[in-house]
């Protein structure tokens, strides 16, 4: 009797599994047919050989410092902080200082940098008031010497793609692009073999500058700089290695800010 029950149960399980597999196969067929008709992502060019492959190779000599000599095992870390919220109604730079919320945002990002407990090398900022005030709050928390770089002033690094009508006159892009590119080349380069520990440098500047720097550092098309937002008082962290490789650890991180204090 028990043997007959087991046989019936086994048969039932087998039939159930078979029906389930058939139903699952039909579901997969429907899904595949749907995506064949409407792919979930744009079609990619087919790679037919090394010469026509759409993959862009990494340029290891992007900073013109590549050599056959020894390579350090340590990295340079550029920690970029966007300034806090500021008075956008000001008639000049002196009137475009941080708002009360902007000061609280700067305090919060300074506290987060303290929590990282890293041996920061220096802090540098643009000379615009909102950047100076943000850097001053951070410097006071970390006990660092503050320096300025005029090249870090906010601007439009290159005409964006897709384009935005009336964003800037062509001559503004022509002027700003040279200055912002010069700032990138001044700050972003691989560490030399003399570096014997990881180095952490804080740069306080502006959203457009940070977005452009990320594109340039990762060798992405620089005209993509306007395709994402950088919140006020956010952290963007880029590591540069002796080999010439570059990696991004954070982009626009504001996880330390209460939701009601997040602004752009």
Secondary structure, DSSP 4 states (H G I P E B T S, - for coil): -HHHHHHHHHHHHHHHHHHHHHHHHHHHHHHHHHHHHS-SSPPPPP--STTT--PPPP-TTTTS---SS---S-EEEEEEEE---B-TT-SSGGG--B-HHHHHHHHHHHHHHHHHT--EEEEEE-SSHHHHHHHHHHHHHHT--EEE-GGGS----S--SS--TTSS-HHHHHHHHHHHHHHHHHH--PPPTT--S-EEEEEEE-HHHHHHHHHHHTT--GGGTTSS---TT-EEEEEEETTS-EEEEEEEE-TTS-GGG---
